[in-house]
Amino acid sequence: MADITPRKTDIGPPHYGQFLPPVIAANYGKWKYHEIPRPGVLVHTAESGDKLYTVRAASPRLLSVQTIRDFCDLADKYCDGYLRFTSRHNIEFLLTDPSRIDPLIADLAAAGFPVGGIGNALSNIVHTQGWIHCHSAATDASGIVKALMDELIGHFTSTDLPGKLRIALACCVNMCGAVHCSDIAILGIHRRPPKIQHDRLPKVCEVPTVIASCPTAAISPVRKEGRETVEVTEDLCMFCGNCYTVCPAMPLNDPLNDGLSIWVGGKVSNARSEPAFSKLAIPFLPNNPPRWPEVVEAVKKLVEVWAAHAKPYERMGEWIERIGWPRFFRLTGIPFTKQHIDDFRHAETTFKRSVHLKG
Amino acid sequence: MPDDPRPTPKLDELEKGPWPSFVKELKRAADRNPMSEQLIGVLELSYEDRVGHWKHGGVVGVRGYGAGVIGRYSDVPEQFPEVAQFHTMRVNHPAGWFYTTDALRRVCDIWEKHGSGLTNLHGATGDIILLGTKTESLEPAFAELTANGFDLGGSGSVVRTPSCCVGPARCEWACFDTLALTYDLTQHYQDEIHRPSLPYKFKIKASGCPNDCVAAIARADLSIIGTWRGPIGVDHEAVAAYAEGGLDVQADVVDRCPSKCMDWDGRRLEIDNSSCAKCMHCINAMPKALRPGPERGACILIGGKAPIVSGAMLSAVLVPFMTIEPPYTELKALIGRILEVWGDEGKNRERVGEFIQRVGLGNFLEAVGLEPDPEMVRHPRENPYVFYEEYFEDEPK
């Protein structure tokens, strides 16, 4: 029997207008300037003279409904029931009474949520699902972020850095976290070609689709024990996982070979220099839960060297551009290897073709 | 709840330390929900053997939609039967990620009732991520979401939920109303968000100024980034106040200008606006003194993406300047032509940036009805192998 229950579909999201605090509704599009009176706090002044105070708090991104309700309780207590989230997973409390900032920050601290991430600071680490929920993850995401931010929290709660510091983590090269344009990017990588399940592949995958998925044409059709399946020319495999995305019978996950790489110098903002991709700093670090000490130490070192040498406003990539890559590798003590030299599409555009050498 | 939960020594380690702990969140959810309790077990197992335990997705969703639900199955279902199915629902977020506590609590109540009680605020595309439920709960959760004014987002080969920066709601630099545009586009493309009809995903992001706080140029196939025409607004007294307050205007503002279009004599800042690249640095450094110019709109860029399939790309200039006002006729017509051309000609799993790489930007411009403009390139071609579609023939004698 046909289901005749009336169903609402394609209604889209609620209109944002109903979620704007009155001070924002009254001054929408009429903000004049802003200041950062203290770390983690913004004050926006409108043309009307109205002031809006924003308190930005950290979040682990993975939130239980109980903790969201705790945030709601704080927003009810201090912000007349309004709050927002940022593009980097922070929570923002919007106030009109500056005398309530200190008690709010105290309540947040008591609940374990530090305030910061504004101005010349480290903001929250944009990251992906990792082992919590993803099938193609080469590593966990939340665990590394937690271990790293435990060490770097001082740069979140202060504004002691030369410029903005944006760190992102993606648990595989699908890069749901857009790590490819971050000051420091932590990227989970596979290093072993797919282990083809020949008994399963003909049942769950389309062979032509699998062949077409490979950016280096490493996959070809083959007949094995009467079954139409595929084989991989392993010398051509760069472990991108495209074949696995279209064919579950070609898993790449492999605890012996999976690990992490570190990339530096990318940005998305147009301020000063143009947006840029991050470049490879460390090709491989081991996957070492629960606290990934090798990754934490490597990233801390990069932050410290940049903070010690960069001029005001210089992002990681702008600093490296000024001093040159050879000096970057010397200052950080990172060995420069074969893996640092690109060999994919457009690789030749990255070769040095002059004798402008800073040494 | 089991009386004796499995020990999780590795994850327990991540409850320590000053940064907010996701393990505490998992355990809070587990207090009330057996799915979350077993999720902790699966994750501890991953921490022990250093490999994920989720299988490739499956076709699962709500009736009439082909997107918005990510099917997820455990590869250790006997050990953890409560999370044998652990599907994610993506939910269209309100533009700018503003909420009332009332609305957010309703989402929490729905997910406590129909899911794991775990969320991401927010996912990489911007959606509310409701993490983990069973197939049988999808339809009831969807019914309650829509009854409360929320709808699913996109997944797979669809237009994904557009997202935007805080815009004019709380930023003096917004060169157009990012929230109004994002809400309008999200509503306009509901069918394209929910029912796969494209070669691959298509992401739209709107940033109100060149600071690009939602990373539109890196993360969106169609990047709408605010910019302006005309001179930067200068309050000379406020500039002087910054200088008196200790800002080194010469070193930190003038010398950092990429266009070298500023002069500072210690008293007065002069800007050669004809050379200004509109990068935002000087405005960022002195927000009380400088502001974007008077004629405001956006640059439309195309093709940004992460590495999959054939390498990462930043979006490239498609329309150097467009006024962004409701009903957004010009922008929607352009997006419509892009979706049509790429939808017809794009190969399976070929993002629009890769499509343009294959057919050439010049041909793509012709197909979508745009004129070539020198602002679209860093420089004209250096390569002399030039295509011409037609040539003259000798007159027949």
Interface residues (C-beta under 8 A of the other chain):
Chain A: R7 K8 T9 D10 I11 G12 P13 P14 H15 Y16 Q18 F19 L20 I24 Y28 G29 W31 K32 Y33 H34 E35 H44 L52 T54 A58 S59 P60 R61 L62 L63 S64 V65 Q66 T67 I68 R69 F71 C72 D73 A75 D76 G81 Y82 L83 R84 F85 T86 S87 H89 I91 L94 G112 F113 P114 V126 T128 Q129 G130 W131 I132 H133 C134 H135 S136 A137 D140 S142 G143 V145 K146 A147 M149 D150 I153 A170 V173 N174 M175 C176 G177 A178 H180 C181 T209 A212 S213 P215 C240 G241 N242 Y244 T245 V246 P248 N253 D254 P255 D258 V268 S269 N270 A271 R272 S273 P275 F277 N287 P289 P290 R291 P312 Y313 F344 R345 H346
Chain B: K10 L11 E13 L14 K16 G17 P18 W19 P20 S21 F22 V23 K24 E25 L26 R28 A29 D31 R32 S36 L39 V42 L43 S46 Y47 D49 R50 V51 G52 H53 W54 K55 H56 G57 R63 G64 Y65 R72 F86 T88 V91 N92 H93 P94 A95 G96 W97 F98 Y99 T100 T101 D102 A103 L104 R105 C108 D109 W111 E112 G117 L118 T119 N120 L121 H122 G123 A124 G126 L131 G132 A143 T146 A147 G149 F150 D151 T161 S163 C165 V166 P168 A169 R170 C171 E172 A174 D177 L179 Y183 T186 Q187 Q190 D191 H194 P210 N211 D212 C213 V214 A215 A216 I217 A218 R219 I225 D248 A251 D252 R256 C257 P258 A277 K278 C279 M280 H281 N284 A285 P287 K288 R291 A306 P307 I308 V309 S310 G311 A312 L314 K347 N348 R349
